[in-house]
Amino acid sequence: MSDVKLIHNDVNDSIALSITEHHKTVSNIDTPKFFVKNKMGADYVEYSYMREIADKHYPGWSWNIIKSEALGSEAYVVQGRLRWFDNGIWREGDAVAAHRVQTKRDGNGFVDIGNDIKAANTDAIKKAFNMYMNIADDVYRNRVEDLTLTEEEVENIMTAQEHIQDSEIRDKIVNSLKRGEILKTDYNKVMNHIENIKKGEVNE
């Protein structure tokens, strides 16, 4: 979010953390398949759904067109600015989108230039919704899975390793936990490994 601007800068660690958690929550919302469409092999989400999520999780948001212009007779481009209230902080960010202008079959004039401008604006808003609010991250492949172990998983590993007789192995497991080297995807493997070590020590 390098293009995001804060309306004011009094952001403490608590607010920053709440913003991060809020965006993770929105990012993890699965988009209903009914609102996911496909055009020319690419998935996209209907504007009505994205607006509903924005209204629910970022009430008071606004959109202003900063610049709009035709790129010759081929496309129309819109640059807009999204402004939203984010856990006590007003933020804003720009997005740009272009929409191909539809021309008549005989090449004389446009089919509906107003609709093309509207489509470019809608595409820009949707881009901003996803880029800055994390709406429909699952469809646009921007969702980042949190691989950090839960407190319960850390506690389970710590409890399990306490029964290993070899202190060097115990220290290695504990240090790996402290360094964050054991991820959620490693949990079952690590727990099985600990159990195998304990069984091996018993059989020795």
C-alpha positions in Angstrom: 0.0 0.0 0.0 2.8 2.4 -0.9 0.3 4.9 -2.5 -1.9 5.1 0.6 -1.8 8.5 2.4 -2.9 9.3 5.9 -5.1 12.4 6.4 -3.3 12.9 9.7 -0.2 11.1 11.2 -1.1 10.4 14.8 -0.9 6.6 14.3 0.3 4.7 17.4 1.2 1.0 17.6 -2.2 0.0 18.8 -4.0 1.7 15.9 -1.5 0.2 13.4 -2.2 -3.3 14.8 -5.9 -2.8 14.7 -5.7 -1.7 11.1 -3.6 -4.8 10.2 -6.1 -7.1 11.9 -9.1 -5.4 10.3 -7.6 -5.8 6.8 -6.8 -9.5 7.5 -10.4 -10.0 8.5 -11.7 -8.5 5.3 -9.1 -10.3 3.2 -10.2 -13.6 4.6 -13.9 -13.1 3.6 -14.7 -15.7 0.9 -16.5 -14.0 -2.0 -19.8 -15.8 -2.8 -19.5 -17.6 -6.1 -22.7 -15.9 -7.2 -20.9 -12.5 -7.4 -17.8 -14.0 -9.2 -18.0 -13.7 -13.0 -15.6 -14.6 -15.8 -14.7 -12.5 -18.9 -12.1 -13.7 -21.4 -10.7 -16.2 -19.0 -10.3 -13.8 -16.1 -12.4 -13.8 -12.9 -13.8 -10.6 -11.6 -16.2 -9.5 -8.9 -19.4 -7.6 -9.3 -19.3 -4.0 -8.1 -22.5 -4.3 -6.1 -20.9 -6.9 -3.8 -17.6 -5.0 -3.3 -19.6 -1.9 -2.5 -21.6 -3.8 0.1 -18.5 -5.0 1.9 -17.0 -1.5 1.8 -20.2 -0.1 3.3 -20.1 -2.8 6.1 -16.4 -2.7 7.0 -15.4 0.8 6.0 -18.5 3.0 6.5 -18.2 6.5 5.3 -15.9 5.9 2.4 -16.0 8.2 -0.6 -14.8 8.2 -4.2 -13.7 11.3 -6.2 -12.6 11.4 -9.8 -9.3 13.2 -10.0 -8.7 12.9 -13.8 -10.5 11.4 -16.8 -9.6 11.5 -20.4 -9.8 9.6 -23.7 -6.8 7.8 -25.0 -7.4 8.6 -28.6 -10.4 6.7 -29.8 -9.4 3.4 -28.4 -10.0 3.7 -24.6 -11.1 6.0 -21.8 -9.1 6.2 -18.6 -10.2 7.3 -15.1 -8.1 8.2 -12.1 -10.0 8.3 -8.9 -9.3 8.8 -5.2 -10.7 6.5 -2.5 -11.1 8.0 1.0 -12.1 5.8 3.9 -12.1 5.7 7.7 -9.8 3.0 9.0 -9.9 2.2 12.7 -9.9 5.9 13.8 -7.7 7.1 10.9 -8.8 8.8 7.6 -6.8 7.4 4.7 -6.9 7.8 1.0 -5.4 6.2 -2.1 -5.6 6.6 -5.9 -6.4 4.0 -8.5 -6.4 4.2 -12.3 -8.3 2.1 -14.8 -9.0 2.2 -18.5 -11.9 0.8 -20.5 -11.9 0.0 -24.2 -14.3 2.3 -26.2 -16.9 0.4 -28.2 -17.2 1.6 -31.8 -20.0 0.9 -34.2 -19.5 -1.9 -36.7 -19.3 0.5 -39.6 -16.6 2.5 -37.8 -18.7 5.6 -37.8 -19.0 6.8 -34.2 -19.3 5.2 -30.8 -21.8 2.7 -29.5 -22.3 4.3 -26.0 -19.4 6.6 -24.9 -21.2 7.3 -21.6 -21.3 3.7 -20.7 -17.6 3.3 -21.5 -16.8 6.2 -19.2 -19.0 4.6 -16.5 -17.3 1.3 -16.9 -13.8 2.8 -16.6 -14.9 4.6 -13.4 -16.4 1.4 -12.0 -13.2 -0.6 -12.8 -11.1 2.1 -11.0 -13.3 1.9 -7.9 -13.2 -1.9 -7.8 -9.4 -1.8 -8.2 -9.2 0.6 -5.2 -11.5 -1.5 -3.1 -9.3 -4.5 -3.6 -5.9 -2.7 -3.4 -6.6 -0.6 -0.3 -9.4 -2.4 1.5 -8.5 -6.0 0.7 -12.0 -6.7 -0.6 -12.3 -9.9 -2.7 -8.6 -10.8 -2.1 -9.5 -14.4 -2.8 -10.7 -13.8 -6.3 -7.9 -11.3 -7.2 -5.3 -13.6 -5.7 -4.0 -11.1 -3.2 -4.8 -13.1 -0.1 -1.8 -13.9 2.1 -2.2 -16.9 4.3 -1.0 -16.4 7.9 1.4 -19.4 8.5 2.2 -18.3 12.1 1.5 -21.0 14.7 -1.4 -20.3 17.1 -0.7 -20.0 20.8 -2.3 -23.4 21.3 0.0 -25.0 18.7 3.1 -23.4 20.3 2.0 -24.7 23.7 1.4 -28.2 22.3 4.9 -28.4 20.9 6.5 -27.0 24.1 4.6 -29.5 26.2 5.5 -32.4 23.9 9.2 -31.6 23.7 9.5 -31.5 27.5 9.3 -35.3 27.5 12.4 -35.7 25.2 15.4 -36.8 27.3 18.0 -35.4 25.0 18.5 -31.8 26.0 20.2 -30.8 22.8 17.2 -31.9 20.8 14.9 -30.0 23.2 16.9 -26.8 22.9 16.9 -27.1 19.1 13.1 -27.3 19.0 12.7 -24.4 21.4 15.1 -22.2 19.5 13.4 -23.0 16.2 10.1 -21.9 17.8 11.7 -18.7 19.1 13.1 -17.9 15.7 9.8 -18.5 14.0 11.2 -21.3 11.9 8.3 -23.7 12.6 5.3 -22.7 10.6 1.7 -23.8 10.6 2.4 -26.1 7.7 5.2 -27.8 9.7 3.1 -28.4 12.8 1.9 -32.0 12.2 5.4 -33.0 11.0 7.1 -31.5 14.0 4.6 -33.2 16.4 5.1 -36.6 14.7 8.8 -36.1 14.8 8.7 -35.4 18.6 6.6 -38.5 19.2 9.0 -40.7 17.1 12.0 -39.3 19.1 10.3 -40.2 22.4 9.4 -43.7 21.2 13.0 -44.2 20.1 14.3 -43.1 23.4 12.0 -45.5 25.2 13.1 -48.4 23.1 16.8 -47.8 23.6 
